[in-house]
Amino acid sequence: MYKLGLEALDTSYFTSIPHFSDCHLAIRVSGHSMYPKYCNGDIVVCKRIFNHNYLPYGEPHLVVMSDCYLLKFVHPHPTDKTMYLLKSANEKFEPMEVKRSDLLEVYLVRGKFELT
């Protein structure tokens, strides 16, 4: 299994909150591609999706690939069923096409904590 490394936070605090009891991961947002929905420094709490055939499209996900992980909206590719289209909330960032087989892990974002 892929390990996210030191960036992943201890989820024991978050899973004590009823809405997050089924979550597996909490991680700090880095960058501005999901602004204004998610800001640099926010903490997103995520539930792992084991069956990638049934992803809730249009929802924010943390997708893990061999060399990176990204917080994006996941959509089906319009013409190629072997691909996903990953979109940012920030319109300055172009959508990304990725092979479904390149996704090692996928997490559905269940909520966030904002920095003040």
FENCOR-V369028 format. One line per field, one symbol per residue. ss: DSSP state (H for helix, E for strand, L for the rest). phi: phi as a letter, one per 20 degrees, with the letter a starting at -180 (. if undefined). psi: psi as a letter, one per 20 degrees, with the letter a starting at -180 (. if undefined). A space follows every 50 residues. Layout:
# FENCOR-V369028
ss->???
phi->???
psi->???
This chain:
# FENCOR-V369028
ss->LLLLHHHEELLLLHHHLHHHLLLLEEEELLLLLLLLLLLLLLEEEEEEEL LHHHLLLLLEEEEELLLLEEEEEEEELLLLLLEEEEELLLLLLLLEEEEH HHLLEEEEEEEEELLL
phi->.fdfnfffefegffffegfdfeedbcbefcocfdfefcdgngdddcdfde dffceffnefcddddfcaccebeecfffccfecddddefeffdffdecfg ffeebcceferbcefd
psi->qppibihpqpihghiipghjhjqiqpqpppajhjpigpqphqpppqppoh oiilpoqiqpqopprhjrqqorppqqphioijqqopqqhoiipqqppqph iiogqppppiaqpqq.
